[in-house]
Amino acid sequence: MKAMTQMEFIKAFNTFSPKERLAIAKKIQLQMADELFEELDAALPDIEFSTAEIQKEIKAFRNAEKD
């Protein structure tokens, strides 16, 4: 199956009703967010945190907000 060009996609997209276009756009947005997360996640190092370390960070953040 041949991939559509951007112009072909836009022409096809515009044949849908506004409600359908919104649903399609939302689905594309979610898919792109998933792809971006996967890309960013792959670039970040895996660091193990203990529950105690996480709680310490949360308390420090909360205390900084109070100041």
HTML snippet that shows the backbone in 3Dmol.js (N, CA, C, O; Angstrom):
<script src="https://3Dmol.org/build/3Dmol-min.js"></script>
<div id="view" style="width:600px;height:400px;position:relative"></div>
<script>
const pdb = `
ATOM      1  N   MET A   1       0.842  -1.186   0.000  1.00  0.00           N
ATOM      2  CA  MET A   1       0.000   0.000   0.000  1.00  0.00           C
ATOM      3  C   MET A   1       0.884   1.246   0.000  1.00  0.00           C
ATOM      4  O   MET A   1       1.797   1.370   0.816  1.00  0.00           O
ATOM      5  N   LYS A   2       0.606   2.151  -0.911  1.00  0.00           N
ATOM      6  CA  LYS A   2       1.385   3.380  -1.055  1.00  0.00           C
ATOM      7  C   LYS A   2       0.982   4.379   0.037  1.00  0.00           C
ATOM      8  O   LYS A   2      -0.203   4.571   0.309  1.00  0.00           O
ATOM      9  N   ALA A   3       1.975   5.005   0.649  1.00  0.00           N
ATOM     10  CA  ALA A   3       1.702   6.023   1.667  1.00  0.00           C
ATOM     11  C   ALA A   3       1.148   7.281   0.997  1.00  0.00           C
ATOM     12  O   ALA A   3       1.549   7.639  -0.111  1.00  0.00           O
ATOM     13  N   MET A   4       0.233   7.934   1.678  1.00  0.00           N
ATOM     14  CA  MET A   4      -0.361   9.167   1.161  1.00  0.00           C
ATOM     15  C   MET A   4       0.600  10.334   1.365  1.00  0.00           C
ATOM     16  O   MET A   4       1.336  10.381   2.350  1.00  0.00           O
ATOM     17  N   THR A   5       0.584  11.258   0.437  1.00  0.00           N
ATOM     18  CA  THR A   5       1.326  12.502   0.640  1.00  0.00           C
ATOM     19  C   THR A   5       0.523  13.357   1.616  1.00  0.00           C
ATOM     20  O   THR A   5      -0.637  13.060   1.904  1.00  0.00           O
ATOM     21  N   GLN A   6       1.137  14.402   2.112  1.00  0.00           N
ATOM     22  CA  GLN A   6       0.422  15.302   3.021  1.00  0.00           C
ATOM     23  C   GLN A   6      -0.801  15.913   2.351  1.00  0.00           C
ATOM     24  O   GLN A   6      -1.863  16.020   2.963  1.00  0.00           O
ATOM     25  N   MET A   7      -0.650  16.306   1.110  1.00  0.00           N
ATOM     26  CA  MET A   7      -1.781  16.923   0.396  1.00  0.00           C
ATOM     27  C   MET A   7      -2.914  15.923   0.194  1.00  0.00           C
ATOM     28  O   MET A   7      -4.084  16.272   0.349  1.00  0.00           O
ATOM     29  N   GLU A   8      -2.574  14.680  -0.150  1.00  0.00           N
ATOM     30  CA  GLU A   8      -3.600  13.643  -0.308  1.00  0.00           C
ATOM     31  C   GLU A   8      -4.315  13.393   1.006  1.00  0.00           C
ATOM     32  O   GLU A   8      -5.532  13.217   1.041  1.00  0.00           O
ATOM     33  N   PHE A   9      -3.547  13.379   2.089  1.00  0.00           N
ATOM     34  CA  PHE A   9      -4.143  13.162   3.404  1.00  0.00           C
ATOM     35  C   PHE A   9      -5.093  14.304   3.763  1.00  0.00           C
ATOM     36  O   PHE A   9      -6.207  14.068   4.230  1.00  0.00           O
ATOM     37  N   ILE A  10      -4.651  15.531   3.543  1.00  0.00           N
ATOM     38  CA  ILE A  10      -5.475  16.694   3.878  1.00  0.00           C
ATOM     39  C   ILE A  10      -6.762  16.693   3.056  1.00  0.00           C
ATOM     40  O   ILE A  10      -7.835  16.985   3.583  1.00  0.00           O
ATOM     41  N   LYS A  11      -6.661  16.365   1.770  1.00  0.00           N
ATOM     42  CA  LYS A  11      -7.865  16.294   0.932  1.00  0.00           C
ATOM     43  C   LYS A  11      -8.819  15.222   1.450  1.00  0.00           C
ATOM     44  O   LYS A  11     -10.026  15.451   1.536  1.00  0.00           O
ATOM     45  N   ALA A  12      -8.282  14.057   1.793  1.00  0.00           N
ATOM     46  CA  ALA A  12      -9.118  12.975   2.321  1.00  0.00           C
ATOM     47  C   ALA A  12      -9.706  13.372   3.671  1.00  0.00           C
ATOM     48  O   ALA A  12     -10.882  13.123   3.939  1.00  0.00           O
ATOM     49  N   PHE A  13      -8.887  13.990   4.519  1.00  0.00           N
ATOM     50  CA  PHE A  13      -9.322  14.426   5.854  1.00  0.00           C
ATOM     51  C   PHE A  13     -10.488  15.404   5.739  1.00  0.00           C
ATOM     52  O   PHE A  13     -11.441  15.335   6.515  1.00  0.00           O
ATOM     53  N   ASN A  14     -10.410  16.303   4.780  1.00  0.00           N
ATOM     54  CA  ASN A  14     -11.447  17.324   4.610  1.00  0.00           C
ATOM     55  C   ASN A  14     -12.767  16.774   4.077  1.00  0.00           C
ATOM     56  O   ASN A  14     -13.772  17.485   4.071  1.00  0.00           O
ATOM     57  N   THR A  15     -12.778  15.527   3.632  1.00  0.00           N
ATOM     58  CA  THR A  15     -14.039  14.934   3.166  1.00  0.00           C
ATOM     59  C   THR A  15     -14.915  14.497   4.342  1.00  0.00           C
ATOM     60  O   THR A  15     -16.105  14.236   4.164  1.00  0.00           O
ATOM     61  N   PHE A  16     -14.334  14.416   5.541  1.00  0.00           N
ATOM     62  CA  PHE A  16     -15.092  14.017   6.728  1.00  0.00           C
ATOM     63  C   PHE A  16     -15.849  15.211   7.306  1.00  0.00           C
ATOM     64  O   PHE A  16     -15.506  16.365   7.047  1.00  0.00           O
ATOM     65  N   SER A  17     -16.869  14.917   8.083  1.00  0.00           N
ATOM     66  CA  SER A  17     -17.635  15.971   8.756  1.00  0.00           C
ATOM     67  C   SER A  17     -16.761  16.600   9.842  1.00  0.00           C
ATOM     68  O   SER A  17     -15.778  15.993  10.267  1.00  0.00           O
ATOM     69  N   PRO A  18     -17.106  17.807  10.297  1.00  0.00           N
ATOM     70  CA  PRO A  18     -16.320  18.429  11.370  1.00  0.00           C
ATOM     71  C   PRO A  18     -16.204  17.538  12.612  1.00  0.00           C
ATOM     72  O   PRO A  18     -15.143  17.471  13.233  1.00  0.00           O
ATOM     73  N   LYS A  19     -17.277  16.870  12.965  1.00  0.00           N
ATOM     74  CA  LYS A  19     -17.262  15.987  14.142  1.00  0.00           C
ATOM     75  C   LYS A  19     -16.296  14.822  13.927  1.00  0.00           C
ATOM     76  O   LYS A  19     -15.556  14.451  14.838  1.00  0.00           O
ATOM     77  N   GLU A  20     -16.303  14.244  12.721  1.00  0.00           N
ATOM     78  CA  GLU A  20     -15.394  13.144  12.412  1.00  0.00           C
ATOM     79  C   GLU A  20     -13.949  13.628  12.364  1.00  0.00           C
ATOM     80  O   GLU A  20     -13.045  12.930  12.823  1.00  0.00           O
ATOM     81  N   ARG A  21     -13.725  14.836  11.803  1.00  0.00           N
ATOM     82  CA  ARG A  21     -12.368  15.392  11.760  1.00  0.00           C
ATOM     83  C   ARG A  21     -11.821  15.598  13.163  1.00  0.00           C
ATOM     84  O   ARG A  21     -10.644  15.344  13.418  1.00  0.00           O
ATOM     85  N   LEU A  22     -12.670  16.057  14.072  1.00  0.00           N
ATOM     86  CA  LEU A  22     -12.237  16.250  15.456  1.00  0.00           C
ATOM     87  C   LEU A  22     -11.843  14.919  16.088  1.00  0.00           C
ATOM     88  O   LEU A  22     -10.822  14.834  16.770  1.00  0.00           O
ATOM     89  N   ALA A  23     -12.639  13.892  15.870  1.00  0.00           N
ATOM     90  CA  ALA A  23     -12.329  12.565  16.414  1.00  0.00           C
ATOM     91  C   ALA A  23     -11.012  12.042  15.832  1.00  0.00           C
ATOM     92  O   ALA A  23     -10.191  11.481  16.558  1.00  0.00           O
ATOM     93  N   ILE A  24     -10.813  12.225  14.538  1.00  0.00           N
ATOM     94  CA  ILE A  24      -9.572  11.784  13.879  1.00  0.00           C
ATOM     95  C   ILE A  24      -8.387  12.566  14.439  1.00  0.00           C
ATOM     96  O   ILE A  24      -7.347  11.983  14.742  1.00  0.00           O
ATOM     97  N   ALA A  25      -8.538  13.876  14.576  1.00  0.00           N
ATOM     98  CA  ALA A  25      -7.449  14.719  15.085  1.00  0.00           C
ATOM     99  C   ALA A  25      -7.075  14.326  16.513  1.00  0.00           C
ATOM    100  O   ALA A  25      -5.897  14.302  16.866  1.00  0.00           O
ATOM    101  N   LYS A  26      -8.083  14.020  17.331  1.00  0.00           N
ATOM    102  CA  LYS A  26      -7.801  13.597  18.713  1.00  0.00           C
ATOM    103  C   LYS A  26      -7.026  12.288  18.731  1.00  0.00           C
ATOM    104  O   LYS A  26      -6.096  12.118  19.519  1.00  0.00           O
ATOM    105  N   LYS A  27      -7.415  11.363  17.855  1.00  0.00           N
ATOM    106  CA  LYS A  27      -6.726  10.075  17.784  1.00  0.00           C
ATOM    107  C   LYS A  27      -5.280  10.269  17.330  1.00  0.00           C
ATOM    108  O   LYS A  27      -4.368   9.639  17.866  1.00  0.00           O
ATOM    109  N   ILE A  28      -5.073  11.141  16.342  1.00  0.00           N
ATOM    110  CA  ILE A  28      -3.716  11.438  15.871  1.00  0.00           C
ATOM    111  C   ILE A  28      -2.906  12.075  16.994  1.00  0.00           C
ATOM    112  O   ILE A  28      -1.741  11.732  17.194  1.00  0.00           O
ATOM    113  N   GLN A  29      -3.520  13.001  17.726  1.00  0.00           N
ATOM    114  CA  GLN A  29      -2.824  13.681  18.821  1.00  0.00           C
ATOM    115  C   GLN A  29      -2.382  12.677  19.885  1.00  0.00           C
ATOM    116  O   GLN A  29      -1.254  12.750  20.375  1.00  0.00           O
ATOM    117  N   LEU A  30      -3.252  11.749  20.242  1.00  0.00           N
ATOM    118  CA  LEU A  30      -2.893  10.739  21.235  1.00  0.00           C
ATOM    119  C   LEU A  30      -1.767   9.840  20.732  1.00  0.00           C
ATOM    120  O   LEU A  30      -0.845   9.505  21.475  1.00  0.00           O
ATOM    121  N   GLN A  31      -1.856   9.455  19.466  1.00  0.00           N
ATOM    122  CA  GLN A  31      -0.820   8.602  18.888  1.00  0.00           C
ATOM    123  C   GLN A  31       0.523   9.329  18.865  1.00  0.00           C
ATOM    124  O   GLN A  31       1.557   8.738  19.176  1.00  0.00           O
ATOM    125  N   MET A  32       0.506  10.606  18.499  1.00  0.00           N
ATOM    126  CA  MET A  32       1.748  11.376  18.452  1.00  0.00           C
ATOM    127  C   MET A  32       2.326  11.576  19.853  1.00  0.00           C
ATOM    128  O   MET A  32       3.543  11.537  20.034  1.00  0.00           O
ATOM    129  N   ALA A  33       1.465  11.788  20.836  1.00  0.00           N
ATOM    130  CA  ALA A  33       1.935  11.929  22.216  1.00  0.00           C
ATOM    131  C   ALA A  33       2.590  10.629  22.678  1.00  0.00           C
ATOM    132  O   ALA A  33       3.625  10.656  23.344  1.00  0.00           O
ATOM    133  N   ASP A  34       1.990   9.492  22.327  1.00  0.00           N
ATOM    134  CA  ASP A  34       2.580   8.197  22.682  1.00  0.00           C
ATOM    135  C   ASP A  34       3.944   8.027  22.025  1.00  0.00           C
ATOM    136  O   ASP A  34       4.891   7.568  22.663  1.00  0.00           O
ATOM    137  N   GLU A  35       4.045   8.399  20.746  1.00  0.00           N
ATOM    138  CA  GLU A  35       5.319   8.268  20.027  1.00  0.00           C
ATOM    139  C   GLU A  35       6.376   9.197  20.615  1.00  0.00           C
ATOM    140  O   GLU A  35       7.538   8.811  20.747  1.00  0.00           O
ATOM    141  N   LEU A  36       5.981  10.413  20.966  1.00  0.00           N
ATOM    142  CA  LEU A  36       6.924  11.360  21.568  1.00  0.00           C
ATOM    143  C   LEU A  36       7.400  10.848  22.923  1.00  0.00           C
ATOM    144  O   LEU A  36       8.586  10.936  23.243  1.00  0.00           O
ATOM    145  N   PHE A  37       6.466  10.309  23.724  1.00  0.00           N
ATOM    146  CA  PHE A  37       6.851   9.762  25.028  1.00  0.00           C
ATOM    147  C   PHE A  37       7.857   8.632  24.846  1.00  0.00           C
ATOM    148  O   PHE A  37       8.868   8.578  25.547  1.00  0.00           O
ATOM    149  N   GLU A  38       7.580   7.728  23.904  1.00  0.00           N
ATOM    150  CA  GLU A  38       8.493   6.600  23.657  1.00  0.00           C
ATOM    151  C   GLU A  38       9.883   7.114  23.273  1.00  0.00           C
ATOM    152  O   GLU A  38      10.897   6.590  23.734  1.00  0.00           O
ATOM    153  N   GLU A  39       9.918   8.145  22.424  1.00  0.00           N
ATOM    154  CA  GLU A  39      11.190   8.711  21.975  1.00  0.00           C
ATOM    155  C   GLU A  39      11.944   9.350  23.143  1.00  0.00           C
ATOM    156  O   GLU A  39      13.144   9.131  23.307  1.00  0.00           O
ATOM    157  N   LEU A  40      11.239  10.137  23.946  1.00  0.00           N
ATOM    158  CA  LEU A  40      11.880  10.788  25.091  1.00  0.00           C
ATOM    159  C   LEU A  40      12.291   9.771  26.145  1.00  0.00           C
ATOM    160  O   LEU A  40      13.369   9.882  26.730  1.00  0.00           O
ATOM    161  N   ASP A  41      11.440   8.779  26.391  1.00  0.00           N
ATOM    162  CA  ASP A  41      11.733   7.752  27.378  1.00  0.00           C
ATOM    163  C   ASP A  41      12.990   6.978  27.000  1.00  0.00           C
ATOM    164  O   ASP A  41      13.795   6.636  27.866  1.00  0.00           O
ATOM    165  N   ALA A  42      13.157   6.703  25.722  1.00  0.00           N
ATOM    166  CA  ALA A  42      14.335   5.967  25.261  1.00  0.00           C
ATOM    167  C   ALA A  42      15.614   6.784  25.451  1.00  0.00           C
ATOM    168  O   ALA A  42      16.696   6.220  25.616  1.00  0.00           O
ATOM    169  N   ALA A  43      15.488   8.116  25.427  1.00  0.00           N
ATOM    170  CA  ALA A  43      16.665   8.983  25.552  1.00  0.00           C
ATOM    171  C   ALA A  43      17.075   9.212  27.005  1.00  0.00           C
ATOM    172  O   ALA A  43      18.195   9.649  27.271  1.00  0.00           O
ATOM    173  N   LEU A  44      16.179   8.920  27.943  1.00  0.00           N
ATOM    174  CA  LEU A  44      16.473   9.167  29.355  1.00  0.00           C
ATOM    175  C   LEU A  44      17.062   7.927  30.024  1.00  0.00           C
ATOM    176  O   LEU A  44      16.700   6.800  29.686  1.00  0.00           O
ATOM    177  N   PRO A  45      17.971   8.140  30.974  1.00  0.00           N
ATOM    178  CA  PRO A  45      18.539   6.972  31.677  1.00  0.00           C
ATOM    179  C   PRO A  45      17.506   6.384  32.649  1.00  0.00           C
ATOM    180  O   PRO A  45      16.650   7.096  33.175  1.00  0.00           O
ATOM    181  N   ASP A  46      17.609   5.084  32.870  1.00  0.00           N
ATOM    182  CA  ASP A  46      16.756   4.429  33.868  1.00  0.00           C
ATOM    183  C   ASP A  46      17.424   4.570  35.222  1.00  0.00           C
ATOM    184  O   ASP A  46      18.530   4.073  35.433  1.00  0.00           O
ATOM    185  N   ILE A  47      16.753   5.247  36.133  1.00  0.00           N
ATOM    186  CA  ILE A  47      17.288   5.470  37.468  1.00  0.00           C
ATOM    187  C   ILE A  47      16.312   4.871  38.474  1.00  0.00           C
ATOM    188  O   ILE A  47      15.115   5.156  38.440  1.00  0.00           O
ATOM    189  N   GLU A  48      16.832   4.048  39.360  1.00  0.00           N
ATOM    190  CA  GLU A  48      15.997   3.433  40.387  1.00  0.00           C
ATOM    191  C   GLU A  48      15.876   4.381  41.577  1.00  0.00           C
ATOM    192  O   GLU A  48      16.873   4.916  42.062  1.00  0.00           O
ATOM    193  N   PHE A  49      14.645   4.582  42.039  1.00  0.00           N
ATOM    194  CA  PHE A  49      14.384   5.386  43.222  1.00  0.00           C
ATOM    195  C   PHE A  49      13.653   4.524  44.235  1.00  0.00           C
ATOM    196  O   PHE A  49      12.760   3.753  43.884  1.00  0.00           O
ATOM    197  N   SER A  50      14.039   4.662  45.483  1.00  0.00           N
ATOM    198  CA  SER A  50      13.316   3.951  46.532  1.00  0.00           C
ATOM    199  C   SER A  50      12.090   4.775  46.917  1.00  0.00           C
ATOM    200  O   SER A  50      12.008   5.964  46.607  1.00  0.00           O
ATOM    201  N   THR A  51      11.155   4.143  47.584  1.00  0.00           N
ATOM    202  CA  THR A  51       9.959   4.846  48.051  1.00  0.00           C
ATOM    203  C   THR A  51      10.357   5.972  48.998  1.00  0.00           C
ATOM    204  O   THR A  51       9.764   7.050  48.969  1.00  0.00           O
ATOM    205  N   ALA A  52      11.337   5.728  49.820  1.00  0.00           N
ATOM    206  CA  ALA A  52      11.793   6.748  50.774  1.00  0.00           C
ATOM    207  C   ALA A  52      12.358   7.964  50.040  1.00  0.00           C
ATOM    208  O   ALA A  52      12.108   9.102  50.437  1.00  0.00           O
ATOM    209  N   GLU A  53      13.113   7.725  48.978  1.00  0.00           N
ATOM    210  CA  GLU A  53      13.672   8.843  48.199  1.00  0.00           C
ATOM    211  C   GLU A  53      12.568   9.656  47.519  1.00  0.00           C
ATOM    212  O   GLU A  53      12.634  10.884  47.466  1.00  0.00           O
ATOM    213  N   ILE A  54      11.573   8.973  47.010  1.00  0.00           N
ATOM    214  CA  ILE A  54      10.455   9.660  46.360  1.00  0.00           C
ATOM    215  C   ILE A  54       9.700  10.505  47.383  1.00  0.00           C
ATOM    216  O   ILE A  54       9.362  11.657  47.111  1.00  0.00           O
ATOM    217  N   GLN A  55       9.436   9.937  48.554  1.00  0.00           N
ATOM    218  CA  GLN A  55       8.727  10.679  49.608  1.00  0.00           C
ATOM    219  C   GLN A  55       9.540  11.885  50.068  1.00  0.00           C
ATOM    220  O   GLN A  55       8.973  12.940  50.353  1.00  0.00           O
ATOM    221  N   LYS A  56      10.853  11.740  50.143  1.00  0.00           N
ATOM    222  CA  LYS A  56      11.731  12.852  50.527  1.00  0.00           C
ATOM    223  C   LYS A  56      11.624  13.990  49.513  1.00  0.00           C
ATOM    224  O   LYS A  56      11.551  15.157  49.896  1.00  0.00           O
ATOM    225  N   GLU A  57      11.617  13.655  48.218  1.00  0.00           N
ATOM    226  CA  GLU A  57      11.489  14.669  47.158  1.00  0.00           C
ATOM    227  C   GLU A  57      10.131  15.365  47.233  1.00  0.00           C
ATOM    228  O   GLU A  57      10.050  16.582  47.071  1.00  0.00           O
ATOM    229  N   ILE A  58       9.077  14.611  47.474  1.00  0.00           N
ATOM    230  CA  ILE A  58       7.730  15.190  47.570  1.00  0.00           C
ATOM    231  C   ILE A  58       7.659  16.158  48.743  1.00  0.00           C
ATOM    232  O   ILE A  58       7.121  17.257  48.607  1.00  0.00           O
ATOM    233  N   LYS A  59       8.192  15.763  49.884  1.00  0.00           N
ATOM    234  CA  LYS A  59       8.189  16.638  51.062  1.00  0.00           C
ATOM    235  C   LYS A  59       8.996  17.904  50.801  1.00  0.00           C
ATOM    236  O   LYS A  59       8.581  18.995  51.194  1.00  0.00           O
ATOM    237  N   ALA A  60      10.131  17.771  50.148  1.00  0.00           N
ATOM    238  CA  ALA A  60      10.964  18.939  49.838  1.00  0.00           C
ATOM    239  C   ALA A  60      10.217  19.883  48.903  1.00  0.00           C
ATOM    240  O   ALA A  60      10.289  21.101  49.068  1.00  0.00           O
ATOM    241  N   PHE A  61       9.505  19.338  47.928  1.00  0.00           N
ATOM    242  CA  PHE A  61       8.736  20.157  46.996  1.00  0.00           C
ATOM    243  C   PHE A  61       7.617  20.889  47.731  1.00  0.00           C
ATOM    244  O   PHE A  61       7.417  22.089  47.541  1.00  0.00           O
ATOM    245  N   ARG A  62       6.897  20.159  48.565  1.00  0.00           N
ATOM    246  CA  ARG A  62       5.801  20.778  49.330  1.00  0.00           C
ATOM    247  C   ARG A  62       6.306  21.864  50.254  1.00  0.00           C
ATOM    248  O   ARG A  62       5.682  22.919  50.371  1.00  0.00           O
ATOM    249  N   ASN A  63       7.416  21.625  50.905  1.00  0.00           N
ATOM    250  CA  ASN A  63       7.991  22.614  51.826  1.00  0.00           C
ATOM    251  C   ASN A  63       8.465  23.840  51.052  1.00  0.00           C
ATOM    252  O   ASN A  63       8.350  24.957  51.556  1.00  0.00           O
ATOM    253  N   ALA A  64       8.985  23.667  49.864  1.00  0.00           N
ATOM    254  CA  ALA A  64       9.442  24.801  49.045  1.00  0.00           C
ATOM    255  C   ALA A  64       8.261  25.642  48.604  1.00  0.00           C
ATOM    256  O   ALA A  64       8.388  26.861  48.492  1.00  0.00           O
ATOM    257  N   GLU A  65       7.100  25.017  48.348  1.00  0.00           N
ATOM    258  CA  GLU A  65       5.910  25.764  47.939  1.00  0.00           C
ATOM    259  C   GLU A  65       5.384  26.638  49.069  1.00  0.00           C
ATOM    260  O   GLU A  65       4.821  27.703  48.812  1.00  0.00           O
ATOM    261  N   LYS A  66       5.556  26.211  50.310  1.00  0.00           N
ATOM    262  CA  LYS A  66       5.047  26.955  51.474  1.00  0.00           C
ATOM    263  C   LYS A  66       5.838  28.247  51.701  1.00  0.00           C
ATOM    264  O   LYS A  66       5.314  29.220  52.245  1.00  0.00           O
ATOM    265  N   ASP A  67       7.098  28.242  51.278  1.00  0.00           N
ATOM    266  CA  ASP A  67       7.966  29.420  51.513  1.00  0.00           C
ATOM    267  C   ASP A  67       7.624  30.591  50.627  1.00  0.00           C
ATOM    268  O   ASP A  67       8.264  31.639  50.714  1.00  0.00           O
TER     269      ASP A  67
END
`;
const viewer = $3Dmol.createViewer("view");
viewer.addModel(pdb, "pdb");
viewer.setStyle({}, {cartoon: {color: "spectrum"}});
viewer.zoomTo();
viewer.render();
</script>
